[in-house]
Amino acid sequence: DTAVSQTPKYLVTQMGNDKSIKCEQNLGHDTMYWYKQDSKKFLKIMFSYNNKELIINETVPNRFSPKSPDKAHLNLHINSLELGDSAVYFCASSQGESGYTFGSGTRLTVV
Amino acid sequence: AQSVAQPEDQVNVAEGNPLTVKCTYSVSGNPYLFWYVQYPNRGLQFLLKYITGDNLVKGSYGFEAEFNKSQTSFHLKKPSALVSDSALYFCAVVYSNYQLIWGAGTKLIIKP
């Protein structure tokens, strides 16, 4: 069983569209995250979320919004996609000091 | 301010030679330190962590890291490199509520 799974693996879409990326973890972790990895491979935290608190990186445009229907899911919704949104998006989860478990990534290409 | 630095964008090592990927950190209090590896077109995988205890931490795939408090470093090492070790390596440090600050990554290339 995949610990952190995200779908789709690849997403190609046109500018201006709205899209969602789904993430599910079966580890029972309390906290989930979304990261963006750009073409230079730099990891940028976008959101972290647990049962109590959503922490938003203030540099993230408000076109990006996390949605968590329950503790095991943290989906990423993106409105009005722009060319600069093209990147690989990683979901991750963690529990205390155990470190993070990452999904395999979603490669988003905006054309 | 809490920070992590990986001073080398790329490290080249011949297969069979020892390898070192450098990481330095700046945190208040006792650091929790991690190394992750990212293979091409894959997610990040946990390699090892230092929370407390022995300064030499052993991890996956034969890797180890040495915590040096006086030098604020946590360098990743392996005695004998394999071509399959070629990947992108990230160092990270916990800063609050177990959230991580990430280094910029170091590309490790092992040449046969």
Backbone of each chain as ProteinMPNN parsed JSONL, in Angstrom:
{"seq_chain_A": "DTAVSQTPKYLVTQMGNDKSIKCEQNLGHDTMYWYKQDSKKFLKIMFSYNNKELIINETVPNRFSPKSPDKAHLNLHINSLELGDSAVYFCASSQGESGYTFGSGTRLTVV", "coords_chain_A": {"N_chain_A": [[0.843, -1.195, 0.0], [0.549, 2.176, -0.872], [1.955, 4.798, 0.974], [1.678, 7.626, 0.955], [-0.288, 8.947, -1.387], [-0.8, 10.556, -4.467], [-2.793, 12.105, -6.919], [-3.535, 13.498, -10.141], [-0.662, 11.863, -11.683], [0.5, 13.147, -13.794], [-0.351, 16.239, -15.268], [-1.695, 18.147, -17.7], [-2.683, 21.23, -18.846], [-4.642, 24.052, -19.942], [-3.905, 27.561, -19.845], [-5.674, 29.554, -17.499], [-7.513, 27.678, -16.763], [-9.166, 25.758, -14.136], [-7.97, 23.527, -11.735], [-7.561, 20.473, -9.826], [-5.538, 18.717, -7.486], [-5.202, 15.643, -5.932], [-4.596, 14.244, -2.68], [-3.773, 11.623, -0.521], [-3.189, 10.043, 2.591], [-2.234, 7.111, 4.317], [-1.118, 6.738, 6.752], [-1.882, 7.617, 9.172], [-0.981, 10.027, 10.041], [-0.822, 13.295, 11.555], [-0.369, 15.721, 10.334], [-0.344, 17.34, 7.181], [1.07, 18.333, 4.015], [1.696, 20.598, 1.301], [3.992, 20.939, -1.264], [5.893, 22.839, -3.617], [7.96, 22.156, -6.307], [10.304, 23.69, -8.192], [11.734, 24.319, -11.479], [14.413, 24.431, -10.932], [14.679, 22.684, -8.957], [14.278, 23.498, -6.383], [12.719, 23.299, -3.234], [9.634, 24.433, -2.142], [7.632, 25.287, 0.502], [4.142, 25.237, 0.558], [1.671, 24.931, 1.895], [0.785, 23.902, 5.19], [-1.047, 21.636, 7.145], [-3.026, 20.627, 9.853], [-5.271, 18.988, 12.114], [-6.03, 21.162, 13.48], [-4.995, 23.514, 12.523], [-4.308, 25.626, 9.78], [-1.588, 26.511, 7.96], [-0.381, 28.956, 5.958], [1.868, 29.642, 3.418], [2.84, 32.839, 2.922], [3.662, 33.765, 0.509], [2.381, 32.372, -1.412], [0.137, 32.501, -4.069], [-3.334, 33.518, -3.837], [-4.842, 32.055, -5.533], [-4.33, 29.47, -5.156], [-5.571, 26.904, -3.163], [-5.938, 24.911, -0.303], [-7.776, 21.958, 0.45], [-9.314, 20.061, 2.855], [-11.004, 17.315, 3.37], [-10.974, 15.404, 5.337], [-8.864, 13.971, 7.926], [-7.081, 12.356, 6.577], [-6.768, 13.287, 4.04], [-5.637, 15.813, 1.836], [-6.298, 18.025, -0.431], [-5.335, 19.913, -3.327], [-6.367, 22.828, -4.757], [-6.426, 24.737, -7.674], [-6.975, 27.809, -9.069], [-7.592, 29.562, -12.137], [-5.223, 28.992, -13.774], [-1.764, 29.669, -14.429], [1.073, 30.178, -16.623], [3.397, 30.152, -15.095], [2.8, 28.481, -13.056], [3.525, 25.989, -13.689], [5.145, 23.134, -12.637], [6.485, 20.681, -10.355], [4.419, 19.22, -8.009], [4.355, 18.289, -4.686], [2.893, 16.24, -2.291], [2.937, 15.675, 1.232], [3.258, 14.028, 4.418], [3.39, 14.064, 8.016], [4.345, 13.087, 11.35], [4.892, 14.231, 14.38], [8.29, 14.073, 15.354], [9.126, 12.352, 13.426], [9.774, 12.822, 10.827], [9.181, 13.463, 7.315], [6.901, 11.895, 5.011], [6.738, 11.475, 1.628], [4.623, 11.961, -1.251], [4.643, 10.768, -4.672], [4.615, 12.818, -6.432], [3.17, 15.331, -8.606], [3.281, 16.253, -11.831], [2.75, 19.248, -13.16], [1.812, 20.874, -16.052], [1.339, 23.834, -17.64], [-0.133, 25.168, -20.441]], "CA_chain_A": [[0.0, 0.0, 0.0], [1.298, 3.422, -0.927], [1.715, 5.534, 2.198], [1.138, 8.92, 0.541], [-0.574, 8.838, -2.815], [-1.374, 11.761, -5.045], [-3.255, 11.941, -8.29], [-2.874, 12.61, -11.1], [0.789, 11.926, -11.735], [0.785, 14.176, -14.788], [-1.511, 17.078, -15.552], [-1.436, 19.173, -18.707], [-3.901, 22.009, -18.941], [-4.472, 25.365, -20.549], [-3.97, 28.744, -18.976], [-7.001, 30.012, -17.148], [-8.345, 26.594, -16.235], [-9.119, 25.412, -12.711], [-7.662, 22.109, -11.589], [-7.298, 19.977, -8.479], [-4.653, 17.571, -7.269], [-5.658, 14.973, -4.721], [-3.578, 13.583, -1.869], [-4.288, 10.792, 0.563], [-2.163, 9.306, 3.33], [-2.795, 6.041, 5.147], [-0.164, 6.558, 7.842], [-2.433, 8.13, 10.419], [-0.267, 11.255, 10.427], [-1.673, 14.434, 11.898], [-0.086, 16.911, 9.54], [-0.099, 17.153, 5.75], [1.733, 19.484, 3.406], [1.901, 20.71, -0.143], [5.225, 21.586, -1.676], [6.115, 23.075, -5.036], [9.361, 22.049, -6.706], [10.435, 24.373, -9.472], [12.646, 23.714, -12.46], [15.742, 24.367, -10.343], [14.583, 21.641, -7.927], [14.136, 24.063, -5.051], [11.47, 22.93, -2.576], [8.973, 25.551, -1.489], [6.425, 24.906, 1.238], [2.972, 26.03, 0.198], [0.713, 24.845, 2.989], [0.787, 22.775, 6.103], [-2.394, 21.556, 7.72], [-3.414, 19.511, 10.698], [-6.675, 19.081, 12.504], [-6.316, 22.412, 14.172], [-4.395, 24.737, 12.002], [-3.809, 25.746, 8.415], [-0.537, 27.516, 7.845], [-0.218, 29.277, 4.546], [3.031, 30.443, 3.054], [2.248, 34.094, 2.458], [4.05, 34.059, -0.874], [1.565, 31.571, -2.323], [-1.039, 33.261, -4.553], [-4.597, 33.008, -3.308], [-5.446, 31.141, -6.515], [-4.092, 28.13, -4.629], [-6.29, 26.695, -1.905], [-5.992, 23.513, 0.154], [-9.073, 21.51, 0.941], [-9.11, 18.838, 3.61], [-12.281, 16.747, 3.795], [-10.733, 14.66, 6.582], [-7.462, 13.953, 8.357], [-6.233, 11.582, 5.662], [-6.78, 13.892, 2.709], [-5.398, 17.245, 1.653], [-6.294, 18.281, -1.861], [-4.868, 21.244, -3.727], [-7.163, 23.374, -5.84], [-5.763, 25.89, -8.288], [-7.837, 28.568, -9.974], [-7.004, 30.459, -13.146], [-3.83, 28.559, -13.905], [-0.837, 30.511, -15.188], [2.247, 29.449, -17.106], [4.368, 30.032, -14.007], [2.396, 27.434, -12.106], [4.099, 24.715, -14.129], [6.117, 22.662, -11.647], [6.082, 19.413, -9.735], [3.801, 19.459, -6.714], [4.466, 17.128, -3.811], [2.169, 16.137, -1.038], [3.699, 14.972, 2.249], [2.635, 13.981, 5.734], [4.349, 13.839, 9.097], [3.829, 12.901, 12.701], [5.935, 14.558, 15.34], [9.673, 14.196, 14.888], [9.456, 11.198, 12.593], [10.141, 13.217, 9.482], [8.122, 13.512, 6.33], [6.737, 10.894, 3.962], [6.302, 12.205, 0.447], [4.036, 11.33, -2.413], [5.553, 10.661, -5.816], [4.609, 14.07, -7.173], [2.295, 15.599, -9.751], [3.94, 17.201, -12.749], [1.75, 20.125, -13.764], [2.281, 21.672, -17.186], [0.32, 24.775, -18.102], [0.218, 25.567, -21.815]], "C_chain_A": [[0.874, 1.238, 0.0], [0.942, 4.275, 0.273], [1.083, 6.9, 1.917], [0.934, 8.838, -0.964], [-1.221, 10.118, -3.308], [-1.717, 11.494, -6.498], [-3.737, 13.268, -8.839], [-1.36, 12.717, -11.011], [1.252, 13.002, -12.724], [-0.502, 14.94, -15.071], [-1.089, 18.16, -16.53], [-2.732, 19.914, -18.937], [-3.613, 23.387, -19.524], [-4.533, 26.477, -19.507], [-5.416, 29.122, -18.72], [-7.91, 28.938, -16.584], [-8.207, 26.471, -14.727], [-8.885, 23.908, -12.609], [-7.429, 21.762, -10.123], [-6.338, 18.805, -8.514], [-5.06, 16.954, -5.931], [-4.495, 14.304, -3.996], [-4.24, 12.838, -0.729], [-3.126, 10.105, 1.26], [-2.835, 8.304, 4.25], [-1.894, 5.729, 6.342], [-0.714, 7.006, 9.192], [-1.734, 9.381, 10.915], [-1.242, 12.397, 10.665], [-1.512, 15.615, 10.947], [0.202, 16.539, 8.101], [0.379, 18.456, 5.138], [1.58, 19.43, 1.884], [3.167, 21.508, -0.386], [5.203, 21.792, -3.185], [7.608, 22.952, -5.301], [9.51, 22.637, -8.104], [11.488, 23.7, -10.347], [14.072, 23.618, -11.939], [15.784, 23.411, -9.159], [14.473, 22.186, -6.508], [12.764, 23.724, -4.493], [10.886, 24.124, -1.839], [7.716, 25.063, -0.8], [5.288, 25.832, 0.829], [1.992, 26.095, 1.366], [1.125, 23.724, 3.936], [-0.556, 22.797, 6.837], [-2.494, 20.373, 8.652], [-4.84, 19.767, 11.163], [-7.036, 20.455, 13.041], [-5.929, 23.656, 13.401], [-3.965, 24.61, 10.548], [-2.763, 26.852, 8.404], [-0.259, 27.727, 6.367], [1.072, 30.065, 4.371], [2.512, 31.701, 2.371], [2.642, 34.444, 1.033], [3.204, 33.281, -1.887], [0.355, 32.395, -2.783], [-2.344, 32.666, -4.044], [-5.385, 32.22, -4.343], [-5.268, 29.686, -6.071], [-4.84, 27.989, -3.306], [-6.277, 25.216, -1.542], [-7.392, 23.19, 0.658], [-8.894, 20.156, 1.605], [-10.448, 18.294, 4.08], [-12.161, 15.932, 5.081], [-9.234, 14.583, 6.813], [-6.542, 13.276, 7.353], [-6.093, 12.202, 4.283], [-6.462, 15.375, 2.775], [-5.248, 17.485, 0.159], [-5.854, 19.717, -2.131], [-5.686, 21.702, -4.919], [-6.485, 24.639, -6.353], [-6.72, 26.54, -9.269], [-7.009, 29.356, -10.983], [-5.512, 30.182, -13.358], [-3.027, 29.466, -14.823], [0.37, 29.675, -15.603], [3.239, 29.176, -15.983], [4.001, 29.002, -12.954], [2.965, 26.072, -12.496], [5.237, 24.32, -13.194], [5.708, 21.242, -11.259], [5.581, 19.727, -8.335], [3.834, 18.17, -5.901], [3.576, 17.293, -2.594], [3.047, 15.375, -0.053], [2.889, 14.934, 3.532], [3.714, 13.728, 6.779], [3.608, 13.661, 10.419], [4.966, 13.148, 13.663], [7.291, 14.68, 14.695], [10.081, 13.098, 13.932], [9.95, 11.585, 11.214], [8.961, 13.112, 8.536], [8.108, 12.255, 5.466], [6.109, 11.603, 2.776], [5.536, 11.321, -0.523], [5.024, 11.378, -3.571], [5.508, 11.879, -6.722], [3.59, 14.118, -8.292], [2.989, 16.636, -10.61], [2.86, 17.979, -13.482], [2.406, 20.938, -14.872], [1.13, 22.539, -17.662], [0.757, 25.303, -19.464], [-0.678, 26.709, -22.288]], "O_chain_A": [[1.824, 1.34, 0.776], [-0.237, 4.465, 0.571], [0.095, 7.285, 2.543], [1.892, 8.677, -1.72], [-2.084, 10.69, -2.641], [-1.024, 10.759, -7.202], [-4.289, 14.082, -8.099], [-0.843, 13.593, -10.318], [2.263, 13.671, -12.509], [-1.591, 14.367, -15.11], [-0.23, 18.987, -16.225], [-3.767, 19.299, -19.194], [-2.462, 23.819, -19.583], [-5.133, 26.333, -18.442], [-6.269, 29.025, -19.602], [-8.951, 29.237, -15.998], [-7.274, 26.997, -14.121], [-9.52, 23.12, -13.309], [-7.142, 22.627, -9.296], [-6.332, 18.01, -9.453], [-5.238, 17.655, -4.935], [-3.534, 13.855, -4.621], [-5.141, 13.348, -0.064], [-2.19, 9.638, 0.61], [-3.855, 8.591, 4.877], [-1.901, 4.619, 6.873], [-0.084, 6.796, 10.229], [-1.878, 9.756, 12.079], [-2.32, 12.465, 10.074], [-2.434, 16.415, 10.783], [0.894, 15.559, 7.823], [0.129, 19.539, 5.668], [1.367, 18.375, 1.286], [3.388, 22.577, 0.184], [4.584, 21.029, -3.927], [8.423, 23.565, -4.611], [8.921, 22.148, -9.068], [12.048, 22.66, -9.998], [14.86, 22.817, -12.44], [16.784, 23.331, -8.447], [14.563, 21.43, -5.541], [11.758, 23.846, -5.192], [11.556, 24.749, -1.017], [6.832, 24.491, -1.439], [5.452, 27.05, 0.763], [1.546, 27.17, 1.766], [1.731, 22.733, 3.529], [-1.114, 23.861, 7.106], [-2.104, 19.258, 8.307], [-5.523, 20.658, 10.657], [-8.202, 20.851, 13.051], [-6.489, 24.731, 13.618], [-3.347, 23.625, 10.144], [-3.036, 27.987, 8.795], [0.058, 26.791, 5.634], [1.328, 31.032, 5.088], [1.822, 31.624, 1.355], [2.033, 35.316, 0.413], [3.308, 33.516, -3.091], [-0.373, 32.931, -1.947], [-2.447, 31.455, -3.844], [-6.491, 31.762, -4.055], [-5.963, 28.789, -6.549], [-4.748, 28.856, -2.437], [-6.572, 24.366, -2.382], [-8.088, 24.039, 1.215], [-8.384, 19.217, 0.994], [-10.98, 18.762, 5.086], [-13.131, 15.787, 5.824], [-8.438, 15.064, 6.006], [-5.354, 13.59, 7.287], [-5.361, 11.678, 3.443], [-6.949, 16.096, 3.647], [-4.212, 17.188, -0.436], [-5.984, 20.602, -1.286], [-5.7, 21.05, -5.964], [-6.036, 25.487, -5.582], [-7.216, 25.891, -10.19], [-5.879, 29.758, -10.709], [-4.666, 31.049, -13.14], [-3.519, 29.96, -15.837], [0.654, 28.624, -15.029], [3.846, 28.107, -15.923], [4.799, 28.691, -12.069], [2.895, 25.118, -11.721], [6.179, 25.086, -12.99], [4.73, 20.69, -11.763], [6.25, 20.421, -7.569], [3.403, 17.111, -6.359], [3.525, 18.351, -1.967], [3.825, 14.514, -0.463], [1.951, 15.711, 3.712], [4.803, 13.244, 6.468], [2.442, 14.024, 10.575], [5.901, 12.352, 13.746], [7.445, 15.295, 13.64], [11.268, 12.931, 13.654], [10.496, 10.745, 10.5], [7.867, 12.713, 8.935], [9.143, 11.635, 5.219], [5.072, 12.253, 2.906], [5.759, 10.113, -0.609], [6.104, 11.957, -3.459], [6.277, 11.968, -7.679], [3.2, 13.092, -8.85], [3.251, 17.756, -10.17], [2.146, 17.432, -14.322], [3.42, 21.602, -14.659], [0.073, 22.034, -18.042], [1.866, 25.815, -19.622], [-0.534, 27.18, -23.417]]}, "seq_chain_B": "AQSVAQPEDQVNVAEGNPLTVKCTYSVSGNPYLFWYVQYPNRGLQFLLKYITGDNLVKGSYGFEAEFNKSQTSFHLKKPSALVSDSALYFCAVVYSNYQLIWGAGTKLIIKP", "coords_chain_B": {"N_chain_B": [[17.859, 33.678, 12.64], [16.363, 30.656, 11.503], [18.027, 28.359, 9.424], [19.242, 26.482, 6.592], [22.048, 25.341, 4.859], [23.352, 24.166, 1.865], [26.258, 23.98, 0.522], [27.248, 23.177, -1.938], [26.272, 22.929, -5.259], [26.565, 20.767, -6.881], [28.082, 17.58, -6.714], [30.73, 15.595, -7.701], [31.778, 12.294, -7.968], [33.926, 9.503, -8.242], [32.994, 6.159, -8.923], [33.123, 3.873, -6.239], [34.761, 5.407, -4.694], [34.945, 7.323, -1.599], [32.195, 9.409, -0.548], [31.045, 12.719, 0.175], [28.477, 14.849, 1.129], [27.74, 18.093, 1.79], [26.324, 19.889, 4.577], [25.216, 22.61, 6.417], [23.859, 24.257, 9.277], [21.617, 26.548, 10.922], [20.154, 27.054, 13.847], [18.057, 27.758, 16.661], [18.43, 26.392, 19.847], [18.355, 22.797, 20.339], [19.127, 20.956, 17.469], [17.003, 19.221, 15.14], [17.734, 17.112, 12.597], [17.711, 16.19, 9.154], [18.195, 14.006, 6.313], [17.272, 13.688, 2.959], [16.64, 11.894, -0.089], [16.262, 12.312, -3.572], [15.395, 10.614, -6.33], [15.561, 10.651, -9.939], [12.579, 11.943, -11.333], [11.035, 11.131, -9.199], [9.512, 11.06, -5.886], [10.605, 12.515, -2.72], [12.723, 10.64, -0.592], [13.156, 9.41, 2.671], [16.286, 9.345, 4.287], [17.942, 9.45, 6.627], [18.081, 10.556, 10.089], [18.909, 12.913, 12.655], [18.282, 13.195, 15.992], [18.908, 13.035, 18.727], [21.644, 11.817, 20.791], [24.126, 9.513, 19.569], [26.666, 11.008, 17.606], [27.224, 10.089, 15.096], [25.185, 9.01, 12.642], [23.451, 6.342, 11.257], [21.985, 5.391, 8.148], [19.692, 4.677, 5.454], [20.589, 2.606, 2.568], [23.346, 2.429, 3.016], [24.286, 4.899, 3.732], [25.536, 7.463, 5.939], [25.603, 10.005, 8.458], [27.275, 12.713, 9.985], [26.902, 14.436, 12.884], [27.941, 17.547, 13.916], [28.273, 19.607, 16.401], [29.791, 21.862, 17.134], [30.688, 22.857, 14.721], [28.332, 23.255, 13.516], [27.296, 21.433, 11.595], [26.117, 18.842, 9.391], [27.022, 16.601, 7.722], [26.595, 14.421, 4.974], [27.583, 11.105, 4.327], [29.302, 8.416, 2.617], [31.069, 5.419, 2.475], [31.848, 4.095, 0.102], [31.067, 4.88, -3.046], [28.26, 4.27, -5.213], [27.138, 3.946, -8.609], [24.409, 4.032, -8.71], [23.795, 5.696, -6.621], [23.586, 8.2, -7.573], [21.797, 11.111, -7.552], [19.495, 13.587, -6.267], [20.137, 15.327, -3.331], [18.803, 16.319, -0.252], [19.143, 18.328, 2.587], [17.661, 18.977, 5.764], [16.163, 20.865, 8.429], [14.397, 20.917, 11.495], [12.138, 23.466, 12.457], [9.833, 24.572, 13.759], [7.019, 23.232, 15.428], [7.618, 20.783, 14.294], [7.952, 21.274, 11.595], [9.772, 21.569, 8.556], [12.772, 23.184, 7.485], [14.29, 23.52, 4.38], [17.314, 22.677, 2.687], [18.877, 23.8, -0.391], [19.425, 21.692, -1.979], [21.642, 19.198, -3.307], [23.173, 18.004, -6.138], [24.226, 14.848, -6.747], [26.632, 13.156, -8.507], [27.71, 10.14, -9.623], [30.359, 8.694, -11.151], [31.122, 6.035, -13.383]], "CA_chain_B": [[16.854, 32.985, 11.846], [16.682, 29.267, 11.216], [18.394, 28.189, 8.015], [20.035, 25.327, 6.193], [22.835, 25.631, 3.671], [24.089, 23.119, 1.169], [27.123, 24.897, -0.229], [27.609, 22.656, -3.263], [25.154, 22.586, -6.141], [26.823, 19.461, -7.481], [29.274, 16.858, -6.255], [31.107, 14.516, -8.615], [32.622, 11.296, -7.312], [34.11, 8.271, -8.997], [32.443, 4.96, -8.277], [34.053, 3.2, -5.344], [35.395, 6.386, -3.792], [34.048, 7.857, -0.577], [31.511, 10.633, -0.92], [30.539, 13.598, 1.218], [27.595, 15.94, 0.71], [27.827, 18.975, 2.951], [25.158, 20.609, 5.072], [25.369, 23.369, 7.654], [22.555, 24.718, 9.72], [21.553, 27.586, 11.944], [18.896, 26.955, 14.581], [18.133, 28.004, 18.094], [18.134, 25.164, 20.557], [18.917, 21.561, 19.8], [18.583, 20.741, 16.117], [16.573, 17.95, 14.568], [18.28, 17.207, 11.244], [17.287, 15.116, 8.263], [18.627, 13.919, 4.927], [16.369, 13.025, 2.041], [17.171, 11.702, -1.43], [15.264, 12.327, -4.637], [15.831, 10.043, -7.589], [14.883, 11.332, -11.053], [11.139, 11.751, -11.521], [10.461, 10.483, -8.025], [9.368, 11.87, -4.686], [11.725, 12.469, -1.784], [12.744, 9.491, 0.311], [13.891, 9.608, 3.914], [17.539, 8.61, 4.409], [18.343, 9.344, 8.035], [17.805, 11.729, 10.898], [19.555, 13.081, 13.955], [17.454, 13.855, 16.995], [19.785, 13.112, 19.883], [22.421, 10.59, 20.9], [25.409, 9.417, 18.876], [26.84, 12.0, 16.547], [27.252, 9.401, 13.809], [23.875, 8.41, 12.422], [23.437, 5.459, 10.082], [20.698, 5.424, 7.477], [19.405, 3.74, 4.377], [21.481, 2.477, 1.423], [24.746, 2.542, 3.41], [24.654, 6.278, 4.047], [25.628, 7.891, 7.321], [25.826, 11.445, 8.584], [27.935, 13.059, 11.235], [26.458, 15.682, 13.503], [29.032, 18.264, 14.562], [27.628, 20.769, 17.003], [30.67, 23.041, 17.138], [30.743, 23.377, 13.354], [26.932, 23.306, 13.05], [27.243, 20.72, 10.325], [25.505, 17.512, 9.363], [27.441, 16.139, 6.402], [26.199, 13.078, 4.569], [28.766, 10.392, 3.853], [29.221, 7.0, 2.283], [32.462, 4.996, 2.288], [32.137, 3.656, -1.256], [29.928, 5.337, -3.843], [27.734, 3.47, -6.309], [26.514, 4.745, -9.662], [22.987, 4.16, -8.352], [23.625, 6.763, -5.621], [23.39, 9.468, -8.287], [20.464, 11.628, -7.233], [19.485, 14.904, -5.628], [20.11, 15.128, -1.888], [18.334, 17.482, 0.499], [19.287, 18.411, 4.032], [16.56, 19.755, 6.332], [16.181, 21.03, 9.881], [13.107, 21.266, 12.08], [12.178, 24.793, 13.076], [8.749, 24.728, 14.733], [5.942, 22.251, 15.22], [8.156, 19.711, 13.46], [8.02, 21.622, 10.18], [11.16, 21.534, 8.107], [13.416, 24.12, 6.557], [15.041, 22.688, 3.448], [18.412, 23.198, 1.892], [18.578, 23.956, -1.817], [19.679, 20.438, -2.675], [22.934, 18.958, -3.95], [23.124, 16.929, -7.125], [25.358, 13.934, -6.618], [26.873, 12.381, -9.725], [28.73, 9.098, -9.433], [30.816, 8.281, -12.476], [31.686, 4.678, -13.353]], "C_chain_B": [[17.328, 31.567, 11.553], [17.006, 29.129, 9.738], [19.19, 26.915, 7.828], [20.779, 25.697, 4.915], [23.488, 24.359, 3.144], [24.989, 23.851, 0.187], [27.469, 24.441, -1.641], [26.363, 22.338, -4.071], [25.308, 21.175, -6.674], [28.111, 18.891, -6.912], [29.511, 15.703, -7.222], [32.091, 13.584, -7.925], [32.756, 10.092, -8.231], [33.565, 7.09, -8.206], [33.516, 4.272, -7.442], [34.764, 4.124, -4.376], [34.422, 6.812, -2.699], [33.403, 9.159, -1.046], [31.093, 11.407, 0.322], [29.667, 14.661, 0.574], [27.414, 16.827, 1.941], [26.502, 19.665, 3.281], [25.544, 21.343, 6.345], [24.033, 23.98, 8.007], [22.71, 25.848, 10.729], [20.181, 27.51, 12.59], [19.133, 27.381, 16.019], [17.738, 26.716, 18.802], [18.779, 23.958, 19.903], [18.29, 21.257, 18.437], [18.084, 19.323, 15.892], [16.919, 18.031, 13.087], [17.928, 15.976, 10.43], [18.049, 15.178, 6.942], [17.578, 13.134, 4.143], [17.061, 12.894, 0.688], [16.017, 11.713, -2.428], [15.896, 11.765, -5.906], [15.042, 10.688, -8.721], [13.426, 10.933, -11.183], [10.483, 10.983, -10.367], [10.27, 11.488, -6.899], [10.594, 11.744, -3.799], [11.591, 11.264, -0.859], [13.626, 9.797, 1.514], [15.157, 8.743, 3.913], [17.921, 8.375, 5.872], [18.0, 10.631, 8.762], [18.669, 11.718, 12.146], [18.587, 13.833, 14.857], [18.306, 14.101, 18.243], [20.628, 11.849, 19.904], [23.726, 10.648, 20.131], [25.487, 10.422, 17.732], [26.881, 11.367, 15.164], [25.941, 8.63, 13.653], [23.938, 7.553, 11.159], [22.039, 5.425, 9.487], [20.592, 4.38, 6.388], [20.52, 3.727, 3.335], [22.955, 2.683, 1.775], [25.207, 3.947, 3.726], [24.73, 6.488, 5.557], [25.87, 9.398, 7.331], [26.409, 11.718, 9.954], [27.466, 14.42, 11.711], [27.645, 16.304, 14.222], [28.469, 19.578, 15.105], [28.5, 22.02, 16.923], [30.758, 23.676, 15.754], [29.351, 23.551, 12.747], [26.785, 22.651, 11.687], [26.61, 19.351, 10.496], [25.776, 16.936, 7.99], [27.042, 14.694, 6.18], [27.407, 12.377, 3.954], [28.427, 8.965, 3.457], [30.631, 6.537, 1.942], [32.809, 4.655, 0.842], [30.918, 3.946, -2.134], [29.557, 4.334, -4.932], [27.123, 4.395, -7.358], [25.047, 5.009, -9.324], [22.734, 5.186, -7.249], [23.406, 8.119, -6.282], [21.953, 9.931, -8.121], [20.622, 13.035, -6.669], [19.292, 14.703, -4.13], [19.754, 16.426, -1.185], [18.596, 17.295, 1.986], [18.149, 19.274, 4.562], [16.693, 19.812, 7.844], [14.788, 21.427, 10.354], [13.195, 22.654, 12.677], [11.025, 25.055, 14.015], [7.652, 23.737, 14.394], [6.352, 21.157, 14.239], [8.081, 20.013, 11.97], [9.481, 21.832, 9.795], [11.545, 22.744, 7.277], [14.35, 23.291, 5.694], [16.232, 23.426, 2.876], [18.016, 23.206, 0.418], [18.818, 22.684, -2.615], [21.063, 20.388, -3.29], [22.788, 17.787, -4.9], [24.395, 16.115, -7.016], [25.47, 13.109, -7.889], [28.013, 11.413, -9.461], [29.099, 8.564, -10.814], [31.475, 6.911, -12.408], [33.18, 4.675, -13.674]], "O_chain_B": [[18.519, 31.31, 11.38], [16.331, 29.719, 8.894], [19.736, 26.35, 8.776], [20.206, 26.293, 4.002], [24.092, 23.59, 3.892], [24.531, 24.293, -0.867], [27.936, 25.241, -2.453], [25.503, 21.576, -3.63], [24.323, 20.47, -6.893], [29.083, 19.604, -6.664], [28.598, 14.932, -7.521], [33.101, 14.02, -7.372], [31.806, 9.712, -8.915], [33.666, 7.04, -6.98], [34.657, 4.109, -7.875], [35.305, 3.683, -3.362], [33.209, 6.674, -2.858], [33.981, 9.909, -1.833], [30.825, 10.83, 1.375], [30.064, 15.296, -0.403], [26.988, 16.362, 2.999], [25.693, 19.974, 2.407], [26.135, 20.755, 7.25], [23.183, 24.194, 7.143], [23.778, 26.066, 11.3], [19.171, 27.852, 11.974], [20.258, 27.365, 16.518], [16.803, 26.034, 18.382], [19.636, 24.086, 19.029], [17.07, 21.3, 18.282], [18.664, 18.355, 16.386], [16.443, 18.929, 12.392], [17.858, 14.864, 10.954], [18.488, 16.242, 6.508], [17.076, 12.097, 4.576], [17.952, 13.675, 0.355], [14.937, 11.19, -2.155], [16.809, 12.36, -6.48], [13.958, 11.221, -8.484], [13.079, 9.753, -11.148], [9.494, 10.275, -10.561], [10.784, 12.606, -6.942], [11.506, 10.968, -4.085], [10.499, 10.92, -0.407], [14.707, 10.371, 1.38], [15.107, 7.558, 3.581], [18.186, 7.248, 6.288], [17.677, 11.65, 8.152], [19.098, 10.669, 12.625], [18.135, 14.935, 14.546], [18.405, 15.224, 18.738], [20.376, 10.917, 19.141], [24.36, 11.7, 20.046], [24.522, 10.651, 17.003], [26.603, 12.034, 14.168], [25.637, 7.723, 14.428], [24.424, 7.999, 10.12], [21.04, 5.429, 10.206], [21.284, 3.361, 6.387], [21.292, 4.678, 3.216], [23.739, 3.074, 0.91], [26.394, 4.172, 3.964], [24.081, 5.79, 6.336], [26.291, 9.98, 6.331], [26.086, 11.054, 10.939], [27.619, 15.426, 11.017], [28.282, 15.653, 15.05], [28.225, 20.526, 14.359], [27.995, 23.114, 16.671], [30.886, 24.894, 15.632], [29.221, 23.95, 11.59], [26.229, 23.23, 10.754], [26.574, 18.787, 11.589], [24.859, 16.798, 7.18], [27.138, 13.857, 7.078], [28.153, 12.964, 3.17], [27.426, 8.39, 3.886], [31.324, 7.212, 1.182], [33.932, 4.896, 0.399], [29.867, 3.326, -1.974], [30.413, 3.65, -5.494], [26.65, 5.486, -7.039], [24.515, 6.08, -9.617], [21.582, 5.514, -6.967], [23.072, 9.088, -5.601], [21.013, 9.233, -8.501], [21.72, 13.588, -6.604], [18.384, 13.986, -3.709], [20.313, 17.485, -1.471], [18.307, 16.246, 2.561], [17.715, 20.205, 3.884], [17.266, 18.915, 8.462], [14.089, 22.185, 9.682], [14.184, 22.999, 13.323], [11.232, 25.73, 15.023], [7.392, 23.443, 13.227], [5.538, 20.67, 13.455], [8.142, 19.09, 11.157], [10.307, 22.224, 10.618], [10.759, 23.255, 6.479], [15.109, 22.464, 6.199], [16.178, 24.628, 2.614], [16.966, 22.69, 0.035], [18.458, 22.605, -3.789], [21.594, 21.404, -3.739], [22.336, 16.71, -4.512], [25.5, 16.635, -7.173], [24.517, 12.444, -8.297], [29.128, 11.811, -9.123], [28.252, 8.05, -11.543], [32.276, 6.639, -11.514], [33.806, 3.615, -13.691]]}, "name": "protein", "num_of_chains": 2, "seq": "DTAVSQTPKYLVTQMGNDKSIKCEQNLGHDTMYWYKQDSKKFLKIMFSYNNKELIINETVPNRFSPKSPDKAHLNLHINSLELGDSAVYFCASSQGESGYTFGSGTRLTVVAQSVAQPEDQVNVAEGNPLTVKCTYSVSGNPYLFWYVQYPNRGLQFLLKYITGDNLVKGSYGFEAEFNKSQTSFHLKKPSALVSDSALYFCAVVYSNYQLIWGAGTKLIIKP"}
